[in-house]
Amino acid sequence: MAVFVTKEMGHLYTLVMRCISRLWNANIPVIISNQPHLAPEAERFGIEFHHIPISKDDKLAQERRELDLLEQHNIELVVLARYMQILSPQFIAAYRNHIINIHHSMLPAFAGAQHS
């Protein structure tokens, strides 16, 4: 699986630990982020890290770079771990039914920032 993150490391750590401890039969060969902040964390675990900034002017070109990386690593599952970007329909079509969003606001126990 590939993990897409922005700045928050909590979900990333959970995913990495479950793979390292063999709780899951999965591995994470690549982490992709629109921010550079978590590169040291990826390095700590020996996971390849790619910082791909996203802007509205080049979003599709940057997503093409992301899709190329996923193909190079034979990725079967994309996990969005607090990845603070909206994926384009083209990206979603490439991984239809193989993308999981674990952003905390999607969890039933989280009432949302306006309700906290």
C-alpha positions as CSV (number, residue, x, y, z in Angstrom):
1,M,0.0,0.0,0.0
2,A,1.0,3.6,-0.5
3,V,0.2,6.2,2.2
4,F,-0.7,9.8,1.3
5,V,-0.2,12.3,4.1
6,T,0.0,16.1,4.6
7,K,1.5,17.1,8.0
8,E,-0.1,14.9,10.7
9,M,1.9,11.9,11.7
10,G,-0.5,10.0,14.0
11,H,-2.3,8.0,11.4
12,L,0.9,7.4,9.5
13,Y,2.5,5.9,12.6
14,T,-0.5,3.7,13.2
15,L,-0.3,2.3,9.7
16,V,3.5,1.8,9.8
17,M,3.3,0.1,13.2
18,R,0.6,-2.3,12.1
19,C,2.7,-3.3,9.1
20,I,6.0,-3.6,10.9
21,S,4.4,-5.6,13.7
22,R,2.8,-7.9,11.2
23,L,-0.7,-7.2,12.5
24,W,-1.5,-6.6,8.8
25,N,-0.2,-8.6,5.9
26,A,0.9,-5.4,4.1
27,N,3.9,-3.2,3.5
28,I,4.4,0.4,2.8
29,P,7.1,1.0,0.1
30,V,6.2,4.6,-0.5
31,I,4.8,7.6,1.3
32,I,3.6,10.6,-0.8
33,S,2.9,14.0,0.6
34,N,2.0,17.5,-0.6
35,Q,4.2,18.8,2.3
36,P,7.8,18.0,3.2
37,H,7.3,17.7,7.0
38,L,7.2,13.9,7.4
39,A,10.2,13.0,5.3
40,P,12.3,12.3,8.4
41,E,9.6,10.0,9.7
42,A,9.6,8.0,6.5
43,E,13.4,7.9,6.6
44,R,13.3,6.6,10.2
45,F,11.3,3.5,9.0
46,G,13.3,3.1,5.7
47,I,10.3,4.1,3.6
48,E,10.7,6.0,0.3
49,F,9.2,9.5,0.7
50,H,8.1,11.8,-2.2
51,H,7.2,15.4,-1.6
52,I,4.9,16.4,-4.4
53,P,3.4,19.9,-3.9
54,I,0.0,20.4,-5.3
55,S,-1.4,23.6,-6.7
56,K,-4.6,24.3,-8.6
57,D,-2.5,25.3,-11.6
58,D,-0.7,22.0,-11.9
59,K,-2.8,19.5,-9.9
60,L,-3.4,17.0,-12.8
61,A,0.3,17.0,-13.7
62,Q,1.3,16.4,-10.1
63,E,-1.3,13.6,-9.8
64,R,0.2,12.0,-12.9
65,R,3.5,12.0,-11.1
66,E,1.8,10.3,-8.1
67,L,0.2,7.7,-10.3
68,D,3.5,7.0,-12.0
69,L,5.1,6.4,-8.5
70,L,2.2,4.1,-7.6
71,E,2.7,2.1,-10.8
72,Q,6.5,1.9,-10.2
73,H,5.9,0.4,-6.8
74,N,3.0,-1.9,-7.9
75,I,0.7,-0.4,-5.4
76,E,-2.6,-2.1,-4.9
77,L,-4.1,0.1,-2.2
78,V,-3.9,3.9,-1.6
79,V,-4.5,5.0,2.0
80,L,-5.2,8.7,2.6
81,A,-4.0,9.3,6.1
82,R,-5.1,12.9,6.8
83,Y,-4.1,13.8,3.2
84,M,-5.6,17.3,2.9
85,Q,-6.2,17.3,-0.8
86,I,-9.2,16.3,-2.9
87,L,-8.3,13.7,-5.5
88,S,-9.4,14.3,-9.1
89,P,-11.9,12.0,-10.8
90,Q,-9.0,10.8,-13.0
91,F,-7.0,9.7,-10.0
92,I,-10.0,8.0,-8.4
93,A,-10.7,6.2,-11.6
94,A,-7.2,4.8,-11.7
95,Y,-7.6,3.3,-8.2
96,R,-11.4,2.7,-8.2
97,N,-12.4,0.8,-5.1
98,H,-8.7,0.8,-3.9
99,I,-8.6,4.0,-2.0
100,I,-9.3,4.4,1.7
101,N,-9.7,7.7,3.5
102,I,-8.9,7.5,7.2
103,H,-9.2,11.3,7.9
104,H,-10.4,11.6,11.5
105,S,-13.5,13.6,10.4
106,M,-14.7,10.5,8.6
107,L,-14.8,8.5,11.8
108,P,-18.2,8.3,13.5
109,A,-16.9,9.3,16.9
110,F,-15.6,12.7,15.6
111,A,-18.2,15.3,15.8
112,G,-16.2,17.8,13.6
113,A,-14.3,20.9,14.3
114,Q,-17.4,23.1,14.6
115,H,-18.8,20.8,17.4
116,S,-15.7,20.5,19.5
